[in-house]
């Protein structure tokens, strides 16, 4: 059973009687352990599709199932719980609390989970170590570099052990070196831990770090292909 199954998703936005078709009949499946990049130019519909997949918005028409259950079958409380416990989000802008420590930023999703409080500290330290920031655990996020902030965001996305990580332009605010390190971390999480990752990007080199690339244009899925050689830093690997 796929984690994600989208069938003919369409999204139309209305503003003062003006209708804008942002997503047109998009269909896709994501199996456990896949690393998929959804790419395309600005306005292609990739962020709109991510919002549908991540329960951040609802489709105008079509069918969307997450973990075998249609979005219309979830109650509002269940949708909030699924977003917190089964989905991890990494955004371009980091979305960290600036005057809060790395530890407390990463721990935050646990406060709204069903996980026992006695496990919070160990879980938080484990994922901070996983992203290589144990030496920064008591620093405020405002004291970190851009690359370190994104590592904190990835740790926060991991702390509830989600079924899928959605990464929306995760290197957009980083220099090329820091961005390359973040992509290598995402690859490692996929290769070594089998994490399911859906990456949104407009950059071909970043998309080529995935194992499958979905290309969008004008709100439609234009192609869906497997990557024969993945990019690792500046090189391609089999």
C-alpha positions as CSV (number, residue, x, y, z in Angstrom):
1,X,0.0,0.0,0.0
2,X,1.5,3.4,-1.0
3,X,2.0,6.0,1.7
4,X,0.7,8.7,-0.8
5,X,-1.8,8.2,-3.5
6,X,-3.1,11.2,-5.5
7,X,-5.7,10.7,-8.3
8,X,-6.6,13.6,-10.6
9,X,-6.0,16.3,-8.0
10,X,-7.2,19.7,-9.1
11,X,-6.9,23.0,-7.2
12,X,-8.7,26.2,-8.3
13,X,-8.2,29.4,-6.3
14,X,-10.9,32.1,-6.5
15,X,-10.3,35.8,-5.8
16,X,-13.1,38.4,-6.5
17,X,-14.7,36.1,-9.0
18,X,-11.4,35.4,-10.8
19,X,-10.5,31.7,-10.9
20,X,-7.0,30.5,-11.2
21,X,-6.3,26.9,-12.0
22,X,-3.1,26.0,-10.0
23,X,-3.2,22.2,-10.3
24,X,-4.7,20.2,-13.0
25,X,-5.5,16.4,-12.8
26,X,-2.3,15.5,-10.9
27,X,-1.8,11.8,-10.2
28,X,1.0,10.1,-8.4
29,X,2.0,7.4,-5.9
30,X,4.7,7.4,-3.3
31,X,5.9,4.1,-1.8
32,X,7.7,3.7,1.5
33,X,11.4,4.4,1.2
34,X,11.2,6.5,-1.9
35,X,13.1,9.7,-2.4
36,X,11.1,11.8,-4.9
37,X,11.8,15.3,-6.2
38,X,9.0,17.4,-7.6
39,X,10.5,20.1,-9.8
40,X,9.5,22.8,-12.1
41,X,9.7,26.6,-12.6
42,X,7.9,29.1,-10.4
43,X,4.2,28.9,-11.0
44,X,4.3,25.3,-12.2
45,X,2.1,24.0,-9.3
46,X,4.7,22.1,-7.3
47,X,4.1,24.0,-4.1
48,X,0.3,23.7,-4.5
49,X,0.8,19.9,-4.9
50,X,2.9,19.8,-1.8
51,X,0.2,21.6,0.2
52,X,-2.3,19.0,-0.9
53,X,0.0,16.1,0.0
54,X,0.9,17.6,3.4
55,X,-2.7,18.3,4.4
56,X,-1.9,22.0,4.4
57,X,-4.7,22.6,1.9
58,X,-7.6,20.7,0.3
59,X,-8.0,19.8,-3.4
60,X,-10.9,21.3,-5.3
61,X,-11.5,17.9,-6.9
62,X,-9.9,14.5,-7.2
63,X,-8.9,11.9,-4.6
64,X,-6.0,12.0,-2.1
65,X,-5.2,9.1,0.3
66,X,-2.5,9.3,2.9
67,X,-1.5,6.0,4.6
68,X,-4.4,4.3,3.0
69,X,-7.1,6.8,4.2
70,X,-8.8,9.5,2.1
71,X,-8.4,13.1,3.4
72,X,-12.2,13.4,3.5
73,X,-12.3,10.5,6.0
74,X,-10.1,12.3,8.5
75,X,-11.7,14.6,11.1
76,X,-10.0,18.0,11.6
77,X,-8.4,16.7,14.8
78,X,-7.1,13.7,13.0
79,X,-5.7,15.8,10.2
80,X,-3.8,17.9,12.8
81,X,-2.5,14.8,14.5
82,X,-1.4,13.2,11.2
83,X,0.5,16.4,10.2
84,X,2.3,16.4,13.6
85,X,3.0,12.7,14.0
86,X,3.2,11.1,10.5
87,X,4.5,14.0,8.5
88,X,7.7,16.0,8.9
89,X,8.2,19.4,7.2
90,X,11.3,21.2,6.3
91,X,10.9,24.7,4.8
92,X,13.2,27.2,3.1
93,X,12.7,29.7,5.9
94,X,13.6,27.2,8.7
95,X,10.6,28.4,10.9
96,X,12.6,28.1,14.1
97,X,12.0,30.0,17.3
98,X,15.0,32.3,17.3
99,X,15.5,32.8,21.0
100,X,14.9,29.2,21.9
101,X,17.6,26.5,22.2
102,X,18.2,23.9,19.6
103,X,17.0,21.3,22.1
104,X,13.6,23.0,22.7
105,X,13.1,23.8,19.0
106,X,13.5,20.1,18.1
107,X,11.4,18.9,21.1
108,X,8.4,21.1,20.1
109,X,6.4,18.6,18.0
110,X,6.6,16.1,20.9
111,X,4.5,18.4,23.1
112,X,1.5,17.8,20.8
113,X,2.1,14.1,20.3
114,X,1.0,10.9,22.0
115,X,4.5,10.0,23.0
116,X,5.2,9.8,26.7
117,X,6.9,12.8,28.2
118,X,9.5,10.5,29.8
119,X,10.8,9.7,26.3
120,X,11.0,13.3,25.0
121,X,14.5,14.1,26.1
122,X,16.1,10.9,24.7
123,X,14.3,11.3,21.4
124,X,15.3,14.9,21.1
125,X,19.0,14.3,21.8
126,X,19.0,11.3,19.4
127,X,17.8,13.2,16.4
128,X,20.0,16.2,17.2
129,X,23.0,13.9,17.3
130,X,21.8,12.3,14.0
131,X,22.1,15.7,12.2
132,X,25.5,16.4,13.8
133,X,24.5,19.2,16.2
134,X,25.1,17.7,19.6
135,X,27.7,20.4,20.3
136,X,25.1,23.1,19.6
137,X,22.3,21.6,21.6
138,X,22.1,24.4,24.2
139,X,22.6,27.3,21.7
140,X,19.8,29.5,20.7
141,X,18.8,29.1,17.0
142,X,19.6,32.7,16.4
143,X,23.2,31.9,17.1
144,X,23.5,29.3,14.3
145,X,24.5,29.5,10.7
146,X,22.0,28.9,8.0
147,X,23.1,25.4,7.4
148,X,22.9,24.6,11.1
149,X,19.4,26.1,11.3
150,X,18.3,23.8,8.5
151,X,19.8,20.8,10.3
152,X,17.8,21.8,13.4
153,X,14.7,21.9,11.1
154,X,15.4,18.4,9.8
155,X,15.9,17.1,13.4
156,X,12.6,18.6,14.3
157,X,11.0,16.9,11.3
158,X,12.4,13.6,12.4
159,X,11.6,13.7,16.1
160,X,8.2,12.1,15.8
161,X,9.5,9.4,13.5
162,X,7.2,10.4,10.6
163,X,6.1,8.3,7.6
164,X,7.3,10.9,5.2
165,X,9.4,14.1,5.2
166,X,8.3,17.0,3.0
167,X,11.2,19.3,2.1
168,X,10.1,22.5,0.4
169,X,13.1,24.2,-1.2
170,X,15.2,23.3,1.8
171,X,18.4,24.9,0.4
172,X,16.8,28.1,-0.9
173,X,18.4,30.3,1.8
174,X,21.7,28.5,1.9
175,X,25.1,29.0,0.1
176,X,26.1,26.2,-2.2
177,X,28.4,24.4,0.3
178,X,25.7,24.4,3.1
179,X,23.0,23.4,0.6
180,X,25.1,20.5,-0.7
181,X,25.6,19.3,2.9
182,X,21.8,19.4,3.5
183,X,21.2,17.4,0.4
184,X,23.8,14.8,1.5
185,X,22.0,14.6,4.8
186,X,18.7,13.9,3.2
187,X,20.3,11.3,0.9
188,X,21.8,9.6,4.0
189,X,18.4,9.6,5.8
190,X,16.9,7.9,2.7
191,X,19.8,5.5,1.9
192,X,20.7,4.4,5.5
193,X,17.3,4.7,7.3
194,X,14.9,4.2,4.5
195,X,13.2,7.5,5.2
196,X,10.5,8.5,2.6
197,X,11.3,12.0,1.3
198,X,9.4,14.3,-1.0
199,X,11.5,17.2,-2.1
200,X,10.2,20.4,-3.8
201,X,12.8,22.2,-5.9
202,X,13.2,24.3,-9.1
203,X,16.9,23.3,-9.4
204,X,17.8,20.4,-11.6
205,X,21.0,19.5,-9.6
206,X,19.0,19.2,-6.4
207,X,16.3,17.1,-8.0
208,X,19.1,14.8,-9.3
209,X,19.9,13.9,-5.7
210,X,16.6,12.0,-5.5
211,X,15.8,8.6,-6.9
212,X,12.8,9.7,-8.9
213,X,11.9,13.1,-10.5
214,X,8.4,14.4,-11.2
215,X,8.5,17.4,-13.5
216,X,5.6,19.9,-13.4
217,X,4.6,22.7,-15.8
218,X,1.5,24.9,-15.9
219,X,-0.1,23.0,-13.1
220,X,0.3,19.6,-14.7
221,X,2.6,16.7,-14.2
222,X,4.7,16.6,-17.3
223,X,6.9,13.6,-16.6
224,X,7.7,11.0,-13.9
225,X,11.1,9.2,-14.3
226,X,13.5,7.2,-12.3
227,X,17.0,8.7,-11.8
228,X,19.6,6.3,-13.1
229,X,22.5,8.2,-11.6
230,X,22.0,10.3,-8.5
231,X,24.0,13.4,-7.9
232,X,26.2,13.4,-4.7
233,X,27.7,16.9,-4.3
234,X,29.3,17.7,-7.6
235,X,29.4,14.1,-8.9
236,X,27.0,11.5,-10.1
237,X,26.8,8.1,-8.5
238,X,25.1,4.9,-9.5
